[in-house]
Amino acid sequence: LKMSIAPRDHAQVSTSASKMNRHWQQAFGALAAAQAGYVLLNVVVYNAAISASGKDGRWQQALFLLANAQEKTLMPNLITYSATISACEKGGQWQQALDTMWSDGLVPNVITYSAAISACEKRGEWHHALGLLSRMRKGDLIPNVITYNVLLGGQWQLALCLLATMR
């Protein structure tokens, strides 16, 4: 028996799913309930489960959920991809983060770039991190304070080089 959800109830489910980000088990429970037809399965539920997976260091699950959402043609959005990239970053998987960033014709924003730059920085992949910064600027995106903070990662020599590029 599938329940149909009124718009007000849909908002409540979305809010509840977002609150579950602290506990991936609960987020997966909400996903299972949605898959069973008890609540509306949508990209918001997947986003919550991906985000929760990332916060718990479960980057493989985040990638699995992204692939599952794509298979179900739920049209993953920029939030879905950014959460997946952040999960890879937290798991130290810089290559997976970049692969995700360039998949499916995604048009990254500042948040997406910052997460990918952070993934590269954390693994010492400076060449890739600086390449992302360059590509970001060529795409008419303006790096913000967060972008520079994750890029710097405590490297004062790099900070001096970046300072010269900020105008």
PyMOL commands that set and color helices and strands:
alter all, ss='L'
color gray80, all
select helices_A, chain A and resi 7-22+24-35+43-55+59-71+78-90+94-101+110-122+126-138+145-152+156-165
alter helices_A, ss='H'
color red, helices_A
deselect
rebuild
show_as cartoon
